Amino acid sequence: MGIVWGLIIAAIGTLFIVWGRTRSEFVVYRLLVARSRILWGQSDHVHGFYQASGAIMIVVGAAIAITA
């Protein structure tokens, strides 16, 4: 079961990278960005944060999948 969860986490991390790079208009991503802008103001650093978060999620997901 750990393999499945690891792959799911990695897939979500990939989505975060793609959405952050393209500044997607997908509803879920827009909600996440809106919540983040409440904390960080109106800067575009929010998208970079989601790209970095996505990369970390891919690494953690791969580690979970490998060790399971």
N, CA, C and O atoms as a Tripos MOL2 file, in Angstrom:
@<TRIPOS>MOLECULE
protein
  272   271    68     0     0
PROTEIN
NO_CHARGES

@<TRIPOS>ATOM
      1 N           0.8160   -1.1940    0.0000 N.3       1 MET1
      2 CA          0.0000    0.0000    0.0000 C.3       1 MET1
      3 C           0.8610    1.2600    0.0000 C.2       1 MET1
      4 O           0.4390    2.3040   -0.4970 O.2       1 MET1
      5 N           2.0550    1.1620    0.5520 N.am      2 GLY2
      6 CA          2.9550    2.3110    0.5660 C.3       2 GLY2
      7 C           3.3930    2.7360   -0.8240 C.2       2 GLY2
      8 O           3.6590    3.9130   -1.0690 O.2       2 GLY2
      9 N           3.4670    1.7730   -1.7320 N.am      3 ILE3
     10 CA          3.8430    2.0940   -3.1070 C.3       3 ILE3
     11 C           2.7710    2.9840   -3.7360 C.2       3 ILE3
     12 O           3.0840    3.9580   -4.4190 O.2       3 ILE3
     13 N           1.5160    2.6430   -3.5000 N.am      4 VAL4
     14 CA          0.4130    3.4270   -4.0650 C.3       4 VAL4
     15 C           0.4320    4.8520   -3.5170 C.2       4 VAL4
     16 O           0.3180    5.8140   -4.2760 O.2       4 VAL4
     17 N           0.5740    4.9830   -2.2040 N.am      5 TRP5
     18 CA          0.5930    6.3200   -1.6010 C.3       5 TRP5
     19 C           1.7890    7.1290   -2.0890 C.2       5 TRP5
     20 O           1.6710    8.3290   -2.3390 O.2       5 TRP5
     21 N           2.9290    6.4810   -2.2230 N.am      6 GLY6
     22 CA          4.1060    7.1770   -2.7290 C.3       6 GLY6
     23 C           3.9010    7.6930   -4.1420 C.2       6 GLY6
     24 O           4.3110    8.8080   -4.4620 O.2       6 GLY6
     25 N           3.2740    6.8940   -4.9840 N.am      7 LEU7
     26 CA          3.0100    7.3120   -6.3590 C.3       7 LEU7
     27 C           1.9650    8.4310   -6.4100 C.2       7 LEU7
     28 O           2.0580    9.3360   -7.2390 O.2       7 LEU7
     29 N           0.9780    8.3640   -5.5250 N.am      8 ILE8
     30 CA         -0.0290    9.4320   -5.4750 C.3       8 ILE8
     31 C           0.6140   10.7500   -5.0530 C.2       8 ILE8
     32 O           0.3360   11.7930   -5.6440 O.2       8 ILE8
     33 N           1.4610   10.7070   -4.0430 N.am      9 ILE9
     34 CA          2.1500   11.9170   -3.5780 C.3       9 ILE9
     35 C           3.0310   12.4830   -4.6860 C.2       9 ILE9
     36 O           3.0500   13.6940   -4.9080 O.2       9 ILE9
     37 N           3.7570   11.6130   -5.3790 N.am     10 ALA10
     38 CA          4.6140   12.0670   -6.4680 C.3      10 ALA10
     39 C           3.7960   12.6610   -7.6130 C.2      10 ALA10
     40 O           4.2180   13.6390   -8.2300 O.2      10 ALA10
     41 N           2.6410   12.0860   -7.8990 N.am     11 ALA11
     42 CA          1.7860   12.6150   -8.9650 C.3      11 ALA11
     43 C           1.2550   14.0040   -8.6030 C.2      11 ALA11
     44 O           1.1970   14.8900   -9.4560 O.2      11 ALA11
     45 N           0.8740   14.1910   -7.3540 N.am     12 ILE12
     46 CA          0.4040   15.5080   -6.9170 C.3      12 ILE12
     47 C           1.5530   16.5180   -6.9710 C.2      12 ILE12
     48 O           1.3480   17.6770   -7.3320 O.2      12 ILE12
     49 N           2.7520   16.0780   -6.6120 N.am     13 GLY13
     50 CA          3.9190   16.9520   -6.7230 C.3      13 GLY13
     51 C           4.1780   17.3680   -8.1590 C.2      13 GLY13
     52 O           4.5420   18.5140   -8.4220 O.2      13 GLY13
     53 N           3.9910   16.4410   -9.0870 N.am     14 THR14
     54 CA          4.1470   16.7690  -10.5040 C.3      14 THR14
     55 C           3.1090   17.8020  -10.9310 C.2      14 THR14
     56 O           3.4250   18.7370  -11.6670 O.2      14 THR14
     57 N           1.8800   17.6360  -10.4740 N.am     15 LEU15
     58 CA          0.8460   18.6270  -10.7840 C.3      15 LEU15
     59 C           1.2130   20.0030  -10.2320 C.2      15 LEU15
     60 O           1.0100   21.0150  -10.9030 O.2      15 LEU15
     61 N           1.7510   20.0460   -9.0160 N.am     16 PHE16
     62 CA          2.1510   21.3280   -8.4390 C.3      16 PHE16
     63 C           3.2190   21.9990   -9.2900 C.2      16 PHE16
     64 O           3.1670   23.2090   -9.5090 O.2      16 PHE16
     65 N           4.1810   21.2300   -9.7690 N.am     17 ILE17
     66 CA          5.2390   21.8120  -10.6040 C.3      17 ILE17
     67 C           4.6520   22.3540  -11.9090 C.2      17 ILE17
     68 O           4.9640   23.4710  -12.3200 O.2      17 ILE17
     69 N           3.8090   21.5620  -12.5490 N.am     18 VAL18
     70 CA          3.2180   21.9900  -13.8220 C.3      18 VAL18
     71 C           2.3290   23.2070  -13.6080 C.2      18 VAL18
     72 O           2.4220   24.1770  -14.3610 O.2      18 VAL18
     73 N           1.4720   23.1730  -12.5990 N.am     19 TRP19
     74 CA          0.5900   24.3050  -12.3340 C.3      19 TRP19
     75 C           1.3750   25.5580  -11.9600 C.2      19 TRP19
     76 O           1.0230   26.6560  -12.3920 O.2      19 TRP19
     77 N           2.4240   25.4120  -11.1690 N.am     20 GLY20
     78 CA          3.2180   26.5700  -10.7790 C.3      20 GLY20
     79 C           3.9770   27.1640  -11.9430 C.2      20 GLY20
     80 O           4.1270   28.3820  -12.0350 O.2      20 GLY20
     81 N           4.4530   26.3220  -12.8260 N.am     21 ARG21
     82 CA          5.2140   26.8050  -13.9800 C.3      21 ARG21
     83 C           4.3130   27.5070  -14.9930 C.2      21 ARG21
     84 O           4.7030   28.5170  -15.5790 O.2      21 ARG21
     85 N           3.1130   26.9740  -15.1990 N.am     22 THR22
     86 CA          2.2030   27.5520  -16.1850 C.3      22 THR22
     87 C           1.2470   28.5730  -15.5870 C.2      22 THR22
     88 O           0.4910   29.2190  -16.3130 O.2      22 THR22
     89 N           1.2780   28.7200  -14.2660 N.am     23 ARG23
     90 CA          0.3530   29.6070  -13.5470 C.3      23 ARG23
     91 C          -1.0720   29.2930  -13.9660 C.2      23 ARG23
     92 O          -1.8140   30.1430  -14.4580 O.2      23 ARG23
     93 N          -1.4140   28.0520  -13.7520 N.am     24 SER24
     94 CA         -2.6590   27.4650  -14.2130 C.3      24 SER24
     95 C          -3.8830   28.2190  -13.7090 C.2      24 SER24
     96 O          -3.8520   28.8600  -12.6590 O.2      24 SER24
     97 N          -4.9470   28.1260  -14.4730 N.am     25 GLU25
     98 CA         -6.2350   28.6960  -14.0900 C.3      25 GLU25
     99 C          -7.1760   27.6240  -13.5570 C.2      25 GLU25
    100 O          -8.3740   27.8660  -13.4110 O.2      25 GLU25
    101 N          -6.6400   26.4390  -13.2660 N.am     26 PHE26
    102 CA         -7.4400   25.3570  -12.7090 C.3      26 PHE26
    103 C          -7.9750   25.7810  -11.3460 C.2      26 PHE26
    104 O          -7.2650   26.4220  -10.5700 O.2      26 PHE26
    105 N          -9.2030   25.4310  -11.0570 N.am     27 VAL27
    106 CA         -9.8980   25.9240   -9.8710 C.3      27 VAL27
    107 C          -9.1560   25.5860   -8.5810 C.2      27 VAL27
    108 O          -9.0030   26.4470   -7.7150 O.2      27 VAL27
    109 N          -8.6980   24.3560   -8.4450 N.am     28 VAL28
    110 CA         -8.0060   23.9480   -7.2060 C.3      28 VAL28
    111 C          -6.7310   24.7660   -7.0180 C.2      28 VAL28
    112 O          -6.4470   25.2270   -5.9120 O.2      28 VAL28
    113 N          -5.9610   24.9480   -8.0930 N.am     29 TYR29
    114 CA         -4.7180   25.7170   -7.9880 C.3      29 TYR29
    115 C          -5.0230   27.1860   -7.6750 C.2      29 TYR29
    116 O          -4.3190   27.7990   -6.8730 O.2      29 TYR29
    117 N          -6.0490   27.7540   -8.2880 N.am     30 ARG30
    118 CA         -6.4030   29.1380   -7.9990 C.3      30 ARG30
    119 C          -6.7800   29.3200   -6.5380 C.2      30 ARG30
    120 O          -6.4430   30.3400   -5.9370 O.2      30 ARG30
    121 N          -7.4820   28.3350   -5.9510 N.am     31 LEU31
    122 CA         -7.8270   28.4120   -4.5300 C.3      31 LEU31
    123 C          -6.5820   28.3590   -3.6500 C.2      31 LEU31
    124 O          -6.4660   29.1080   -2.6810 O.2      31 LEU31
    125 N          -5.6530   27.4670   -3.9940 N.am     32 LEU32
    126 CA         -4.4110   27.3710   -3.2210 C.3      32 LEU32
    127 C          -3.6130   28.6720   -3.3060 C.2      32 LEU32
    128 O          -3.0920   29.1480   -2.2980 O.2      32 LEU32
    129 N          -3.5170   29.2430   -4.4990 N.am     33 VAL33
    130 CA         -2.7760   30.4930   -4.6840 C.3      33 VAL33
    131 C          -3.4480   31.6280   -3.9190 C.2      33 VAL33
    132 O          -2.7670   32.4520   -3.3080 O.2      33 VAL33
    133 N          -4.7650   31.6770   -3.9460 N.am     34 ALA34
    134 CA         -5.4780   32.7320   -3.2180 C.3      34 ALA34
    135 C          -5.2110   32.6450   -1.7180 C.2      34 ALA34
    136 O          -5.0280   33.6620   -1.0490 O.2      34 ALA34
    137 N          -5.1910   31.4230   -1.2020 N.am     35 ARG35
    138 CA         -4.9000   31.2530    0.2340 C.3      35 ARG35
    139 C          -3.4620   31.6540    0.5530 C.2      35 ARG35
    140 O          -3.1980   32.2500    1.5970 O.2      35 ARG35
    141 N          -2.5410   31.3300   -0.3370 N.am     36 SER36
    142 CA         -1.1420   31.6710   -0.1000 C.3      36 SER36
    143 C          -0.9100   33.1690   -0.2000 C.2      36 SER36
    144 O          -0.0870   33.7200    0.5320 O.2      36 SER36
    145 N          -1.6180   33.8250   -1.0870 N.am     37 ARG37
    146 CA         -1.4430   35.2780   -1.2320 C.3      37 ARG37
    147 C          -1.9510   36.0380   -0.0200 C.2      37 ARG37
    148 O          -1.5230   37.1660    0.2270 O.2      37 ARG37
    149 N          -2.8530   35.4420    0.7340 N.am     38 ILE38
    150 CA         -3.2930   36.0770    1.9830 C.3      38 ILE38
    151 C          -2.0970   36.2250    2.9190 C.2      38 ILE38
    152 O          -1.9540   37.2420    3.5980 O.2      38 ILE38
    153 N          -1.2430   35.2080    2.9520 N.am     39 LEU39
    154 CA         -0.0670   35.2390    3.8290 C.3      39 LEU39
    155 C           1.0760   36.0640    3.2530 C.2      39 LEU39
    156 O           1.7460   36.7900    3.9870 O.2      39 LEU39
    157 N           1.3060   35.9610    1.9370 N.am     40 TRP40
    158 CA          2.5120   36.5290    1.3350 C.3      40 TRP40
    159 C           2.2900   37.8120    0.5690 C.2      40 TRP40
    160 O           3.2530   38.3830    0.0570 O.2      40 TRP40
    161 N           1.0740   38.2860    0.4680 N.am     41 GLY41
    162 CA          0.8120   39.4810   -0.3140 C.3      41 GLY41
    163 C           0.6140   39.1290   -1.7870 C.2      41 GLY41
    164 O           0.4270   37.9630   -2.1340 O.2      41 GLY41
    165 N           0.6560   40.1280   -2.6340 N.am     42 GLN42
    166 CA          0.3340   39.9350   -4.0480 C.3      42 GLN42
    167 C           1.5490   39.6010   -4.9130 C.2      42 GLN42
    168 O           1.4980   39.8010   -6.1260 O.2      42 GLN42
    169 N           2.6140   39.1120   -4.3430 N.am     43 SER43
    170 CA          3.8140   38.8100   -5.1270 C.3      43 SER43
    171 C           3.6350   37.5090   -5.9210 C.2      43 SER43
    172 O           2.7390   36.7130   -5.6390 O.2      43 SER43
    173 N           4.5000   37.3140   -6.9120 N.am     44 ASP44
    174 CA          4.4640   36.0990   -7.7290 C.3      44 ASP44
    175 C           5.3450   35.0010   -7.1450 C.2      44 ASP44
    176 O           5.5690   33.9850   -7.8020 O.2      44 ASP44
    177 N           5.8440   35.1810   -5.9420 N.am     45 HIS45
    178 CA          6.6650   34.1480   -5.3090 C.3      45 HIS45
    179 C           5.8380   32.9190   -4.9450 C.2      45 HIS45
    180 O           6.3880   31.8530   -4.6710 O.2      45 HIS45
    181 N           4.5360   33.0710   -4.9440 N.am     46 VAL46
    182 CA          3.6390   31.9630   -4.6120 C.3      46 VAL46
    183 C           3.8350   30.8150   -5.6020 C.2      46 VAL46
    184 O           3.8640   29.6500   -5.2060 O.2      46 VAL46
    185 N           3.9700   31.1410   -6.8800 N.am     47 HIS47
    186 CA          4.1160   30.1030   -7.9040 C.3      47 HIS47
    187 C           5.4420   29.3470   -7.7430 C.2      47 HIS47
    188 O           5.4870   28.1280   -7.9050 O.2      47 HIS47
    189 N           6.4930   30.0580   -7.4310 N.am     48 GLY48
    190 CA          7.7760   29.4140   -7.1690 C.3      48 GLY48
    191 C           7.7270   28.5020   -5.9560 C.2      48 GLY48
    192 O           8.3480   27.4390   -5.9390 O.2      48 GLY48
    193 N           6.9870   28.9230   -4.9460 N.am     49 PHE49
    194 CA          6.8110   28.0940   -3.7630 C.3      49 PHE49
    195 C           6.1410   26.7780   -4.1180 C.2      49 PHE49
    196 O           6.5510   25.7230   -3.6320 O.2      49 PHE49
    197 N           5.1080   26.8260   -4.9680 N.am     50 TYR50
    198 CA          4.4180   25.5950   -5.3470 C.3      50 TYR50
    199 C           5.2930   24.7110   -6.2240 C.2      50 TYR50
    200 O           5.1630   23.4870   -6.1830 O.2      50 TYR50
    201 N           6.1730   25.2970   -7.0100 N.am     51 GLN51
    202 CA          7.1140   24.4830   -7.7810 C.3      51 GLN51
    203 C           8.0940   23.7720   -6.8530 C.2      51 GLN51
    204 O           8.3620   22.5830   -7.0250 O.2      51 GLN51
    205 N           8.6240   24.4890   -5.8790 N.am     52 ALA52
    206 CA          9.5430   23.8780   -4.9220 C.3      52 ALA52
    207 C           8.8380   22.8250   -4.0770 C.2      52 ALA52
    208 O           9.4060   21.7700   -3.7970 O.2      52 ALA52
    209 N           7.6080   23.1080   -3.6730 N.am     53 SER53
    210 CA          6.8330   22.1350   -2.8980 C.3      53 SER53
    211 C           6.5780   20.8730   -3.7130 C.2      53 SER53
    212 O           6.6310   19.7640   -3.1820 O.2      53 SER53
    213 N           6.3020   21.0430   -4.9920 N.am     54 GLY54
    214 CA          6.0850   19.9020   -5.8730 C.3      54 GLY54
    215 C           7.3130   19.0340   -5.9890 C.2      54 GLY54
    216 O           7.2160   17.8070   -5.9770 O.2      54 GLY54
    217 N           8.4840   19.6690   -6.1030 N.am     55 ALA55
    218 CA          9.7280   18.9010   -6.1910 C.3      55 ALA55
    219 C           9.9650   18.1040   -4.9100 C.2      55 ALA55
    220 O          10.3680   16.9420   -4.9660 O.2      55 ALA55
    221 N           9.7170   18.7190   -3.7690 N.am     56 ILE56
    222 CA          9.8800   18.0190   -2.4890 C.3      56 ILE56
    223 C           8.8950   16.8600   -2.3900 C.2      56 ILE56
    224 O           9.2460   15.7860   -1.9020 O.2      56 ILE56
    225 N           7.6640   17.0750   -2.8500 N.am     57 MET57
    226 CA          6.6610   16.0100   -2.8050 C.3      57 MET57
    227 C           7.0530   14.8330   -3.6880 C.2      57 MET57
    228 O           6.7950   13.6830   -3.3330 O.2      57 MET57
    229 N           7.6730   15.1040   -4.8350 N.am     58 ILE58
    230 CA          8.1300   14.0230   -5.7090 C.3      58 ILE58
    231 C           9.2100   13.2070   -5.0200 C.2      58 ILE58
    232 O           9.1850   11.9780   -5.0750 O.2      58 ILE58
    233 N          10.1520   13.8690   -4.3750 N.am     59 VAL59
    234 CA         11.2350   13.1530   -3.6780 C.3      59 VAL59
    235 C          10.6840   12.3280   -2.5320 C.2      59 VAL59
    236 O          11.0570   11.1650   -2.3710 O.2      59 VAL59
    237 N           9.8000   12.9130   -1.7310 N.am     60 VAL60
    238 CA          9.2250   12.1910   -0.6020 C.3      60 VAL60
    239 C           8.3550   11.0410   -1.0790 C.2      60 VAL60
    240 O           8.3950    9.9530   -0.5040 O.2      60 VAL60
    241 N           7.5650   11.2700   -2.1280 N.am     61 GLY61
    242 CA          6.7270   10.2040   -2.6840 C.3      61 GLY61
    243 C           7.5460    9.0540   -3.2060 C.2      61 GLY61
    244 O           7.1890    7.8920   -3.0090 O.2      61 GLY61
    245 N           8.6600    9.3690   -3.8810 N.am     62 ALA62
    246 CA          9.5380    8.3120   -4.3850 C.3      62 ALA62
    247 C          10.1650    7.5360   -3.2220 C.2      62 ALA62
    248 O          10.2920    6.3130   -3.2830 O.2      62 ALA62
    249 N          10.5530    8.2480   -2.1710 N.am     63 ALA63
    250 CA         11.1330    7.5660   -1.0090 C.3      63 ALA63
    251 C          10.1250    6.6450   -0.3440 C.2      63 ALA63
    252 O          10.4760    5.5420    0.0760 O.2      63 ALA63
    253 N           8.8850    7.0800   -0.2450 N.am     64 ILE64
    254 CA          7.8420    6.2310    0.3450 C.3      64 ILE64
    255 C           7.6050    5.0180   -0.5230 C.2      64 ILE64
    256 O           7.4680    3.9080   -0.0100 O.2      64 ILE64
    257 N           7.5540    5.2110   -1.8410 N.am     65 ALA65
    258 CA          7.3020    4.0980   -2.7470 C.3      65 ALA65
    259 C           8.4410    3.0850   -2.7450 C.2      65 ALA65
    260 O           8.2080    1.8820   -2.8660 O.2      65 ALA65
    261 N           9.6610    3.5670   -2.6090 N.am     66 ILE66
    262 CA         10.8180    2.6660   -2.6290 C.3      66 ILE66
    263 C          10.9300    1.8740   -1.3320 C.2      66 ILE66
    264 O          11.2380    0.6830   -1.3530 O.2      66 ILE66
    265 N          10.6830    2.5340   -0.2050 N.am     67 THR67
    266 CA         10.8710    1.8700    1.0770 C.3      67 THR67
    267 C           9.6800    0.9910    1.4790 C.2      67 THR67
    268 O           9.7720    0.2320    2.4440 O.2      67 THR67
    269 N           8.5860    1.0860    0.7610 N.am     68 ALA68
    270 CA          7.4040    0.2950    1.1270 C.3      68 ALA68
    271 C           7.5340   -1.1450    0.6960 C.2      68 ALA68
    272 O           6.6260   -1.9430    0.9290 O.2      68 ALA68
@<TRIPOS>BOND
     1     1     2 1
     2     2     3 1
     3     3     4 2
     4     3     5 am
     5     5     6 1
     6     6     7 1
     7     7     8 2
     8     7     9 am
     9     9    10 1
    10    10    11 1
    11    11    12 2
    12    11    13 am
    13    13    14 1
    14    14    15 1
    15    15    16 2
    16    15    17 am
    17    17    18 1
    18    18    19 1
    19    19    20 2
    20    19    21 am
    21    21    22 1
    22    22    23 1
    23    23    24 2
    24    23    25 am
    25    25    26 1
    26    26    27 1
    27    27    28 2
    28    27    29 am
    29    29    30 1
    30    30    31 1
    31    31    32 2
    32    31    33 am
    33    33    34 1
    34    34    35 1
    35    35    36 2
    36    35    37 am
    37    37    38 1
    38    38    39 1
    39    39    40 2
    40    39    41 am
    41    41    42 1
    42    42    43 1
    43    43    44 2
    44    43    45 am
    45    45    46 1
    46    46    47 1
    47    47    48 2
    48    47    49 am
    49    49    50 1
    50    50    51 1
    51    51    52 2
    52    51    53 am
    53    53    54 1
    54    54    55 1
    55    55    56 2
    56    55    57 am
    57    57    58 1
    58    58    59 1
    59    59    60 2
    60    59    61 am
    61    61    62 1
    62    62    63 1
    63    63    64 2
    64    63    65 am
    65    65    66 1
    66    66    67 1
    67    67    68 2
    68    67    69 am
    69    69    70 1
    70    70    71 1
    71    71    72 2
    72    71    73 am
    73    73    74 1
    74    74    75 1
    75    75    76 2
    76    75    77 am
    77    77    78 1
    78    78    79 1
    79    79    80 2
    80    79    81 am
    81    81    82 1
    82    82    83 1
    83    83    84 2
    84    83    85 am
    85    85    86 1
    86    86    87 1
    87    87    88 2
    88    87    89 am
    89    89    90 1
    90    90    91 1
    91    91    92 2
    92    91    93 am
    93    93    94 1
    94    94    95 1
    95    95    96 2
    96    95    97 am
    97    97    98 1
    98    98    99 1
    99    99   100 2
   100    99   101 am
   101   101   102 1
   102   102   103 1
   103   103   104 2
   104   103   105 am
   105   105   106 1
   106   106   107 1
   107   107   108 2
   108   107   109 am
   109   109   110 1
   110   110   111 1
   111   111   112 2
   112   111   113 am
   113   113   114 1
   114   114   115 1
   115   115   116 2
   116   115   117 am
   117   117   118 1
   118   118   119 1
   119   119   120 2
   120   119   121 am
   121   121   122 1
   122   122   123 1
   123   123   124 2
   124   123   125 am
   125   125   126 1
   126   126   127 1
   127   127   128 2
   128   127   129 am
   129   129   130 1
   130   130   131 1
   131   131   132 2
   132   131   133 am
   133   133   134 1
   134   134   135 1
   135   135   136 2
   136   135   137 am
   137   137   138 1
   138   138   139 1
   139   139   140 2
   140   139   141 am
   141   141   142 1
   142   142   143 1
   143   143   144 2
   144   143   145 am
   145   145   146 1
   146   146   147 1
   147   147   148 2
   148   147   149 am
   149   149   150 1
   150   150   151 1
   151   151   152 2
   152   151   153 am
   153   153   154 1
   154   154   155 1
   155   155   156 2
   156   155   157 am
   157   157   158 1
   158   158   159 1
   159   159   160 2
   160   159   161 am
   161   161   162 1
   162   162   163 1
   163   163   164 2
   164   163   165 am
   165   165   166 1
   166   166   167 1
   167   167   168 2
   168   167   169 am
   169   169   170 1
   170   170   171 1
   171   171   172 2
   172   171   173 am
   173   173   174 1
   174   174   175 1
   175   175   176 2
   176   175   177 am
   177   177   178 1
   178   178   179 1
   179   179   180 2
   180   179   181 am
   181   181   182 1
   182   182   183 1
   183   183   184 2
   184   183   185 am
   185   185   186 1
   186   186   187 1
   187   187   188 2
   188   187   189 am
   189   189   190 1
   190   190   191 1
   191   191   192 2
   192   191   193 am
   193   193   194 1
   194   194   195 1
   195   195   196 2
   196   195   197 am
   197   197   198 1
   198   198   199 1
   199   199   200 2
   200   199   201 am
   201   201   202 1
   202   202   203 1
   203   203   204 2
   204   203   205 am
   205   205   206 1
   206   206   207 1
   207   207   208 2
   208   207   209 am
   209   209   210 1
   210   210   211 1
   211   211   212 2
   212   211   213 am
   213   213   214 1
   214   214   215 1
   215   215   216 2
   216   215   217 am
   217   217   218 1
   218   218   219 1
   219   219   220 2
   220   219   221 am
   221   221   222 1
   222   222   223 1
   223   223   224 2
   224   223   225 am
   225   225   226 1
   226   226   227 1
   227   227   228 2
   228   227   229 am
   229   229   230 1
   230   230   231 1
   231   231   232 2
   232   231   233 am
   233   233   234 1
   234   234   235 1
   235   235   236 2
   236   235   237 am
   237   237   238 1
   238   238   239 1
   239   239   240 2
   240   239   241 am
   241   241   242 1
   242   242   243 1
   243   243   244 2
   244   243   245 am
   245   245   246 1
   246   246   247 1
   247   247   248 2
   248   247   249 am
   249   249   250 1
   250   250   251 1
   251   251   252 2
   252   251   253 am
   253   253   254 1
   254   254   255 1
   255   255   256 2
   256   255   257 am
   257   257   258 1
   258   258   259 1
   259   259   260 2
   260   259   261 am
   261   261   262 1
   262   262   263 1
   263   263   264 2
   264   263   265 am
   265   265   266 1
   266   266   267 1
   267   267   268 2
   268   267   269 am
   269   269   270 1
   270   270   271 1
   271   271   272 2
@<TRIPOS>SUBSTRUCTURE
     1 MET1         2 RESIDUE 1 A MET
     2 GLY2         6 RESIDUE 1 A GLY
     3 ILE3        10 RESIDUE 1 A ILE
     4 VAL4        14 RESIDUE 1 A VAL
     5 TRP5        18 RESIDUE 1 A TRP
     6 GLY6        22 RESIDUE 1 A GLY
     7 LEU7        26 RESIDUE 1 A LEU
     8 ILE8        30 RESIDUE 1 A ILE
     9 ILE9        34 RESIDUE 1 A ILE
    10 ALA10       38 RESIDUE 1 A ALA
    11 ALA11       42 RESIDUE 1 A ALA
    12 ILE12       46 RESIDUE 1 A ILE
    13 GLY13       50 RESIDUE 1 A GLY
    14 THR14       54 RESIDUE 1 A THR
    15 LEU15       58 RESIDUE 1 A LEU
    16 PHE16       62 RESIDUE 1 A PHE
    17 ILE17       66 RESIDUE 1 A ILE
    18 VAL18       70 RESIDUE 1 A VAL
    19 TRP19       74 RESIDUE 1 A TRP
    20 GLY20       78 RESIDUE 1 A GLY
    21 ARG21       82 RESIDUE 1 A ARG
    22 THR22       86 RESIDUE 1 A THR
    23 ARG23       90 RESIDUE 1 A ARG
    24 SER24       94 RESIDUE 1 A SER
    25 GLU25       98 RESIDUE 1 A GLU
    26 PHE26      102 RESIDUE 1 A PHE
    27 VAL27      106 RESIDUE 1 A VAL
    28 VAL28      110 RESIDUE 1 A VAL
    29 TYR29      114 RESIDUE 1 A TYR
    30 ARG30      118 RESIDUE 1 A ARG
    31 LEU31      122 RESIDUE 1 A LEU
    32 LEU32      126 RESIDUE 1 A LEU
    33 VAL33      130 RESIDUE 1 A VAL
    34 ALA34      134 RESIDUE 1 A ALA
    35 ARG35      138 RESIDUE 1 A ARG
    36 SER36      142 RESIDUE 1 A SER
    37 ARG37      146 RESIDUE 1 A ARG
    38 ILE38      150 RESIDUE 1 A ILE
    39 LEU39      154 RESIDUE 1 A LEU
    40 TRP40      158 RESIDUE 1 A TRP
    41 GLY41      162 RESIDUE 1 A GLY
    42 GLN42      166 RESIDUE 1 A GLN
    43 SER43      170 RESIDUE 1 A SER
    44 ASP44      174 RESIDUE 1 A ASP
    45 HIS45      178 RESIDUE 1 A HIS
    46 VAL46      182 RESIDUE 1 A VAL
    47 HIS47      186 RESIDUE 1 A HIS
    48 GLY48      190 RESIDUE 1 A GLY
    49 PHE49      194 RESIDUE 1 A PHE
    50 TYR50      198 RESIDUE 1 A TYR
    51 GLN51      202 RESIDUE 1 A GLN
    52 ALA52      206 RESIDUE 1 A ALA
    53 SER53      210 RESIDUE 1 A SER
    54 GLY54      214 RESIDUE 1 A GLY
    55 ALA55      218 RESIDUE 1 A ALA
    56 ILE56      222 RESIDUE 1 A ILE
    57 MET57      226 RESIDUE 1 A MET
    58 ILE58      230 RESIDUE 1 A ILE
    59 VAL59      234 RESIDUE 1 A VAL
    60 VAL60      238 RESIDUE 1 A VAL
    61 GLY61      242 RESIDUE 1 A GLY
    62 ALA62      246 RESIDUE 1 A ALA
    63 ALA63      250 RESIDUE 1 A ALA
    64 ILE64      254 RESIDUE 1 A ILE
    65 ALA65      258 RESIDUE 1 A ALA
    66 ILE66      262 RESIDUE 1 A ILE
    67 THR67      266 RESIDUE 1 A THR
    68 ALA68      270 RESIDUE 1 A ALA
